[in-house]
């Protein structure tokens, strides 16, 4: 696991967007796994700016959804399909034909979960999966004590996650669905490159547990320690509780520039 400490959220966004652009330069039809929430927004803004400046070509890129609320129709403004259309597809000039995600309105939710896992495999797998992290260490919607081998499935959200997400529903927790479809930890670990972006002091405990704690289901993100190519990008605030922060700064500062992240 590589840990890169950046000055702030915007610097993190630029770094991850550049990694995506370089991947697309090597593999124009790469499948990018994207996340929702406020943390990834600097990545999407930076990548869109690179596209506008002619420094990145996303014309053949494919976009894969990490999770989706159960019961919200696709046209609902806070369904993750709608959110990603606004924040990723439209700024990059991509249409829905480049997008794949689970069906949160399916009558048979379990069948929809299994179908999405098959679709990801049939698409050749995710080349780079962007992740955020919850204050409790969750990735996707794999809440604490999720199986580290879990596949795409339905999950019940914790009260804390619903409280955290209420800001997207006019601050009204009663509007936040209780269930989601999420890629499981086992599914996430199949991506070729995992990039977890964490910003803000509120994520410091979760980042420390992910990087320096044991691999344990109580902190789902700690499963990234098992991945052969996992990168943690944290701003100074999110990295503030890392015991080995100085070592991580030193190793990244002395890394060959051609190697990327």
FENJOKA-V341495 format. One record per residue. N is the residue number from 1. RES is the residue in one letter. OMEGA is omega in radians with two decimals (* if undefined). Layout:
N&RES&OMEGA / N&RES&OMEGA
This chain:
1&X&3.09 / 2&X&3.09 / 3&X&3.12 / 4&X&-3.14 / 5&X&-3.08 / 6&X&-3.09 / 7&X&-3.05 / 8&X&-3.07 / 9&X&-3.11 / 10&X&3.10 / 11&X&3.07 / 12&X&3.11 / 13&X&3.13 / 14&X&-3.11 / 15&X&-3.11 / 16&X&3.11 / 17&X&3.11 / 18&X&3.09 / 19&X&3.10 / 20&X&-3.13 / 21&X&3.12 / 22&X&3.07 / 23&X&-3.13 / 24&X&3.05 / 25&X&3.11 / 26&X&-3.05 / 27&X&-2.99 / 28&X&-3.12 / 29&X&-3.12 / 30&X&3.08 / 31&X&-3.13 / 32&X&3.05 / 33&X&-3.04 / 34&X&-3.13 / 35&X&3.09 / 36&X&-3.10 / 37&X&-3.09 / 38&X&-3.06 / 39&X&-3.07 / 40&X&-3.02 / 41&X&3.09 / 42&X&3.09 / 43&X&-3.08 / 44&X&3.10 / 45&X&-3.11 / 46&X&3.13 / 47&X&3.10 / 48&X&3.11 / 49&X&3.10 / 50&X&3.09 / 51&X&-3.12 / 52&X&-3.13 / 53&X&3.14 / 54&X&-3.13 / 55&X&3.12 / 56&X&3.11 / 57&X&-3.13 / 58&X&-2.99 / 59&X&-3.14 / 60&X&-3.11 / 61&X&3.04 / 62&X&-3.02 / 63&X&-3.14 / 64&X&-3.10 / 65&X&-3.13 / 66&X&-3.06 / 67&X&-3.12 / 68&X&3.04 / 69&X&3.03 / 70&X&3.03 / 71&X&3.08 / 72&X&3.10 / 73&X&-3.08 / 74&X&-3.11 / 75&X&3.09 / 76&X&-3.05 / 77&X&-3.14 / 78&X&2.93 / 79&X&-3.07 / 80&X&3.04 / 81&X&3.11 / 82&X&-3.12 / 83&X&-3.11 / 84&X&3.05 / 85&X&-3.13 / 86&X&-2.95 / 87&X&-3.07 / 88&X&-3.01 / 89&X&-3.07 / 90&X&3.12 / 91&X&-3.14 / 92&X&-3.14 / 93&X&3.14 / 94&X&3.10 / 95&X&-3.11 / 96&X&3.10 / 97&X&3.11 / 98&X&-2.96 / 99&X&3.03 / 100&X&-3.13 / 101&X&3.14 / 102&X&-3.14 / 103&X&-3.12 / 104&X&3.13 / 105&X&-3.11 / 106&X&3.07 / 107&X&3.09 / 108&X&-3.04 / 109&X&-3.13 / 110&X&3.10 / 111&X&3.12 / 112&X&3.11 / 113&X&-3.14 / 114&X&3.13 / 115&X&-3.14 / 116&X&3.07 / 117&X&3.13 / 118&X&-3.11 / 119&X&3.10 / 120&X&3.12 / 121&X&-3.12 / 122&X&3.13 / 123&X&3.12 / 124&X&3.12 / 125&X&-3.14 / 126&X&-3.14 / 127&X&3.09 / 128&X&3.12 / 129&X&3.06 / 130&X&-3.12 / 131&X&2.85 / 132&X&3.10 / 133&X&3.09 / 134&X&3.11 / 135&X&3.10 / 136&X&3.10 / 137&X&-3.12 / 138&X&3.00 / 139&X&-2.89 / 140&X&2.98 / 141&X&3.03 / 142&X&-3.06 / 143&X&3.11 / 144&X&-3.10 / 145&X&2.94 / 146&X&3.09 / 147&X&3.11 / 148&X&3.09 / 149&X&-3.00 / 150&X&3.08 / 151&X&3.10 / 152&X&-3.02 / 153&X&3.05 / 154&X&3.13 / 155&X&3.02 / 156&X&-3.11 / 157&X&3.02 / 158&X&3.12 / 159&X&3.14 / 160&X&3.12 / 161&X&3.10 / 162&X&3.07 / 163&X&3.13 / 164&X&-3.05 / 165&X&-3.13 / 166&X&-3.14 / 167&X&3.11 / 168&X&-3.11 / 169&X&3.12 / 170&X&3.11 / 171&X&-3.07 / 172&X&-3.09 / 173&X&-3.13 / 174&X&3.13 / 175&X&-3.10 / 176&X&3.14 / 177&X&3.12 / 178&X&-3.03 / 179&X&3.10 / 180&X&2.85 / 181&X&3.11 / 182&X&2.91 / 183&X&3.10 / 184&X&-3.14 / 185&X&3.09 / 186&X&3.08 / 187&X&-3.13 / 188&X&-3.09 / 189&X&3.11 / 190&X&3.07 / 191&X&-3.07 / 192&X&3.12 / 193&X&3.08 / 194&X&3.10 / 195&X&3.12 / 196&X&3.14 / 197&X&-3.12 / 198&X&-3.14 / 199&X&3.06 / 200&X&-3.09 / 201&X&-3.13 / 202&X&3.13 / 203&X&-3.01 / 204&X&3.14 / 205&X&-3.13 / 206&X&3.12 / 207&X&3.13 / 208&X&3.12 / 209&X&-3.14 / 210&X&-3.00 / 211&X&-2.97 / 212&X&3.11 / 213&X&3.10 / 214&X&2.98 / 215&X&-3.04 / 216&X&-3.11 / 217&X&3.11 / 218&X&3.03 / 219&X&-3.04 / 220&X&-3.11 / 221&X&3.12 / 222&X&3.09 / 223&X&3.11 / 224&X&3.07 / 225&X&-3.11 / 226&X&-3.02 / 227&X&-3.11 / 228&X&-3.14 / 229&X&3.12 / 230&X&-3.12 / 231&X&3.04 / 232&X&3.07 / 233&X&-3.07 / 234&X&3.03 / 235&X&-3.05 / 236&X&-3.13 / 237&X&-3.13 / 238&X&-3.13 / 239&X&-2.95 / 240&X&-3.13 / 241&X&3.09 / 242&X&3.12 / 243&X&-3.09 / 244&X&-3.07 / 245&X&-3.13 / 246&X&3.10 / 247&X&3.14 / 248&X&3.09 / 249&X&-3.12 / 250&X&-3.09 / 251&X&-3.13 / 252&X&-3.14 / 253&X&-3.11 / 254&X&3.14 / 255&X&3.07 / 256&X&-3.08 / 257&X&-3.09 / 258&X&-3.03 / 259&X&-3.13 / 260&X&3.09 / 261&X&*
